[in-house]
Amino acid sequence: MALALALAFAAAVAVGTVLLSLPIATTDGQRADQVTALFTATSAVCVTGLITVDTATFWSAFGETVIVVLIQAGGLGIMTLATLVVVLLSNRMGLRARSVVQAETKTLSAADIRRVVRNVVLFSVAVEAVVAAVLTGRLFLAYDYPLTSAVHSGVFHAISAFNNAGFSIYPDNLIRFVGDEWISLTVAAAVIVGGLGFPVWFELARSWRRPKTWSVLTRITVLVTVTLLTVGTLMMLATEGTNPDTIGGLPGEDQLLAAFFTAAMPRTAGFNSIDMAALRPETLFLTDILMFIGGGSAGTAGGIKVTTFGLLAYVIWSEMRGEPDVQVGRRRVPPANHRQALAVALLSLGLVVPATFLMQALTDFDFDVVLFETISAFATVGLSTGITASLPIPAQLVLVALMYLGRIGPLTVASALAFRERPRLYQLPEERTIVG
């Protein structure tokens, strides 16, 4: 199952690379080199947003269409789309196909996966349509865009935002809209909605008035998300409020908007309304932390996920209090979940640390900038200080690998490489060791 998911994403990257290598995909009619096509296709399928060429000027209308289709496919999940096609054509699905979709959509029950897939697709299309309508109307009415251009930009950025991709067709990303609350808040809302995860939204739709009945998944996701958005916004104001090259150079009423937008994007969206290269080192480190945590476990976001971070926080709190069990609300979280969260966090560190070391060896950039780029790729964020295009080809290939591994997840990679589980028919004697 995990191997099927890994191969599906690899196949999508391969198809995207071939399509973006065609002469029709570029504005000048020349074939893009293989590394550029591979990097862009991987960034799109893995909904990252890192680019080595300017999307608007380098890629043609065909190329941009390929990119947005790859973003949509990567956001919903290759297996989710494939299963939807099976349902529509034959209305039949085997148990193996159900299990694959269950893994991709992160549903907690195998019951009626077909209904889950339909809900996921309908929900995604509905949110993207609303976001596209708002963005199109704003560009058409406030910025005098021609209707076709407004629709093109609105649809592209709606799909990119909801799927947490961060691709933009503007050379300055969204810096030109830093003080526009309609654009900034709409994009931020789409990013947050897509990043929370489908099961969370479905549960909130049913019982948003009864928080005490929320599942552990929803409780942790909502709590950690709100906390990170609030703390992130306040810290962005504290660190960049006096920086004239970023937030400090904006009018007073725009500073809070820019701080909130900048705090929301590291949950793996990749849009920016201020110059990321002008951020102070402490702000880069803060963004590193937010990117590494990422978004919801069943959404379009990357990172180790807020549920992993939140569950580990609950584990630490329980240990500090001497509690035998980890309790979230009125539920006890089984030890297997503790091990999964710890494994995800440590495997992620095990990828980011050596990749950062390798990137540092391959480039001449400062460490904080290299670390920022590495975490952005692994967490499928897409934020950059502007060094991506200047990286040597070996360093770009390292980022390609990180984007791929970050999208399908460390545990998925580990299980894909394991041919089968080997149950142990015995238990060894228990012996405690010193920790710390």
N, C-alpha and C positions, 0 to 999 in steps of 0.2 A: 504493500500500500504506500508506504513512504517512498519507496523507490519509484513507484509510478508517478507520484507527485513531482519528485526531483527530475525525472525524465521529461515530464510534461512541460515544466518550466524551461528546461534546457532546449526542448524542441521549439518552444515559442521564441526563445532567443535566437535560435538558428534560423528560423523562418524570417524573423524580423531583420536579422543581419543580411540575409540574401535580398530581401525587398529593398532595404536601405542602400544596398550596394548597386542597385540599378541606376542607370543614367537619369531616368525619369524622376528619381527621388531627390535630385539636387536642382537648385535654381539655374546653375550654369550648364546643366546637361552632362557634366563629367561624373564619372563614377567616384563615389566616396571611397577612401581607402578602407581596407578591411578592419583596421583597429577602430576607426571612427564609427563605422557601421556597427561593429560588435559592441562598442562602448555605449552607443546611443540605444541600441536595441535592448541591451541588458538593463540599462537605466530605466527604460520605459516599461519593460515587462516586470521588473522588480520594483516599479513605482518609486523610483529614487529621485530623479531630477538632476543629477549631475550631468554636465554636458562638456564636451570638448570643442564644439562649434556652436555658433549662435543659431538657435532653432529657426528664427524668423527669416534670416538672410541666407542661411546655407541650404536648408531643406525646402523643396518645392511644396505645392499643395498636396501632391501625392505623398511626399515624404512626411508631411505633417499629419496626413490622414493615417498613414501607417503607424506613426508614433502614438496618436491618440487611441487607435484600436488596440495597440499593444498595452497601453496604460489601462484601458478598460478591461482587457482580458486578464492582465496581471492583478488588477484590483479585485475583481470578482473571484478570481481563481480559475485556472485552466480547467480543472475538473468540474467546477460548478457550471461553467458554460457548456462543457461537453455533455454533462448530464442533462442540462436543460434541452439540448438538441435531441437527445435520446427520448426524453419525455414527450416532446412535441411531435416527434416523428412516429413513435411506436407506442407511447404511453406504457412502456414496459421497462423494467430495470432489475437487474440481478442484484443479489446480496453483495457481491464484491464491489459493484459500482456504487451501491449505497454507502459501503464502508469508506470508499475513497472520498466521496463527497463529504461524508461526516468529518473526515480528517481535515479537509480543506476549509470547510465552513466552521470548524471547531464547535459543532453542536454537541450537546452533552447527552443526547439520546438518539438512537438510530431510528426511532419511530417516524415514519412519514417524511423521509428525507426529501422526497419530491416536492412536498408542500413547502419545506424550508427553502429549497432552491428557488421556487417560484416567488416566495416572499422576499428573498434576498434580491433577486433581479428587479422585481417591481419596486421595492423600496429604493434601490439604487437609482433606477431610472427616474423615479418621482423626485428624489432629492436633486439629482443633476438637472432635471427640467426646471425646477423652481429656481435653482441657483443660476442657471443659464438665462432664464427670463429676467431676473433681477439685474445681472451684469449687462445683458444686452440693452435693457431699457436705460440703465444708467449711462452707458457709453453713447447711446443714440441721442438721449435727451440732454445730457450735461456736457458731453464732449464733442457733439456734432459729428460723430462717426457716421459714415454711410451705413444704411441698414444691413447690407450684406457683411460689411466689415465688423459691425457690432455683433451680429449673430455669430460670425466665425470666432471672434474673440471670446464671446460669452460662452459658447458651447465648449470650446477648447479648454478654457480655464475652469469651467464647471466640472468637467470630467477629470481634469488634472487635480483640482482641489479635493473633490470627494474621495478620489482614490489615493490621496496623500502623495501625489507624484511630484508636484513642484515645478513641472515644466511650464514655461511661459513663452509666449511669442513676442515678448518685448525685450529688447537688448538689456534694459536695466531691471528686468524682472518686474516687480510692482512698485519700484521706488517712486515712480511718477504719481502714484495714487496714495502716497503715505498719509496725506491728510483727508482722504476721501473715506468717510465712514461707511458709505454704501458699498464701496468696493472692498475695503479692508475687512469689515465685519462680516460681509457675506462670504468672502473667501475663508475667513477664519471659522465661521460657523460650519461651512461645508467640510473643512478639514477635521473639526472636532466631531461632527456627526459621523463621518466616515471612519474616524479613528477609534470611536467608542466600541464599535462592533455590533453586528446584527443581532445576536441574542440579547444583548443588553437593551437595545432599543425596543425589541419585541416585548421584553419583560416590562420595561418602563411604560410602554403603551397600555399594558394590561393593568399594572398596579402602581402607577407613579404616585398615587395618593396614599399608599400603604408601604412606606419604606421598611417597616419591621418585617414584612413578608418577602423582601427582596432576597434573592439567592446570594451566595457568597461572591460569585462572579460579578454580579451587578453592584453589590455593596462596595467591594474593593475598587472596582473600575471607576465608579462615580466619585467615591471619596478621594482617591489618589489623583484623579484627573482634576477635580476642583482645587485640590490643594496645590498641585503643581502649577496650574494656571495662575492662581492667586499669588503664590510665593514667587513664581517666575516673573510675573508682571512687576511686583514690588521691587525685586532685585534688579530687574532691567532698569527701572527708574533710578535706583540707587547708584548703579554702576555707570550708566550711560547718560544720566540726567544732566551731567555737567560736561559731557563730551560734545563739543560744537560740531564735530563731523558726523554725529549720528543723531541721537534723540535730543541732545542738548541744543542743537541748532534749529530745532523746530519751534513754532509758536506754542505757547502754553497749553492750548486746548488740543493740540495734536500730539503732545508728548505721551499722554496716557494711552491714546489709540495706538501709537507706534510701539509702545512698550508691551501692550497686550498682544498685538500682532506678532511681535518678535518672540514673545514667550510662548505663543500658541504654535508657531511653526516648527520648533524642534521636536514636536510629537510625531515627526517624520513627514512633514509636508514639503519643506524646501523652498517656499516662497520667501522673499525678503522685501521689505519696504524701506529699509535703510541699508547703507553700505556695510556689508559684513566685514570687509577688509579693514574698516576703520574702528572696529570694536576693540575695546581694551582687553588685555590678556585675561583679567578676571572674568570678563563677560564671555569670552571664548570658552573658558573652563566651565562656567555655569551652563552654557549652551551644550558643551560636551556631555554634561551630566543629564540634561533634559533629553538630548538625542539618544543617549544610551538606554535610558528608561523607555522612551517611545510611547506608544499608545495602547489601545485595547487589544486583548488577546484574540478576538474574533473579528477585528476590523481590518481596514486597509493599511494600518500603520505598521511600522517595524520596531526595532529595538528589542530589549528583553521583555517588554510589555509591562504595563502598570500593575497587572495582576501579580506578575512575578515579584516586582519590587514591593508591592503592598503586602504580599504574603510573607516575604522574608522579613519585613518590618514587624508583622504580627508574630512571627517565630521568635525574633529577638526579644520582643516585648514579653512574650510568654516565658522565655528563658530567664529574663531579668526578674520576673515575678515568681519564679519557681513553680510555674504551672505545669502539670503533667501533660496537658493537651493545649493545642492551639485553637482558640475559639474566635470566630468572626460573627458578631451578632449573636444569634441563638443557635449557631451551628458549630460543630467540631470539624476541623479540617484534618483529614487522614494523613498519617506520616508519609504516604506515597506522594502526596502533593508537595510536601516539604522538600523531599528529595528531588522532585521534578524542577521546582523553582531554583533550588541550589545548583542543579545540573545545568539549567539554562544560563544562569548567571555566570557560572565558572567556565562553561564552554564558550560563552560570548567573550569573556575576558581572555580566554585561551586563543581566540582568533584575533581580537583587536591588538593585544600586546605584541605578538610576533609580527603582525602586519605593519604596525607602527614602526617597529624596529627596522623592518625591511624597507619601508617607505623612506625612513630617515637615511638609510644607507644609499638609497637610489637617487636622492634629491639633495639639493643644497638649501632647502627652505628651513625656517626656524621650527623647533620642535612643536610649539603650540599650534602652529598652522598645519603641520603634518598630522598631528593627533586629531585636530578638528576635521580634516579631510577624511581620515581613516574611519573615524566614528560615524561621520555623515554617510559614508558608503555602506558600512556594515549595518547601521540602523535604517538604511534606505530613506534617508532624510533628503539629501540633495542640496543642503546649504553648503556654500563654499566661500572662501575668502578670495576666490578668483585665480587660484593656482592650477585648476584642473587641466586646462588646455596647455599649460606650460610644463606639465609633468612629462618625463621621458616615457616612451612606450612601455617598458617593463613596469613602471609604477602605475600606469593606467591599467595594465592587465591585472595588477594586484587589486585595484579598485573594482574591476569587473568581477573577480572572484569573490570579493567581499560583498558586493551587491547581491550576487546570486545566493551566497550562503546566508546572508542576512534575511533574504526574502523567504526562503523555504525553511529557515530556522535550524539552529544547532541540533536540537533533538531529532528533527526530521532527517538531517544529514546522517546522524549517528545510527538511526534505525534503518535508513536506506542502505547503509554499508553492512549492516548485520544481516546475514542470510536467514537466520532463524533464531528464535529464543530457545534457550536451554534451561528448562526448569531444573532446580536443584532438589533432589529427593531426600536431602538430609540437612541438618543444621549443626554447625560446629559449636563447641562450648563458647559461652559469652565471656568476654574479658574487656573491661574498661581501660582506657588509656588517658593520659593527661592531655588536656586541651588548653592551649594558651600558655 
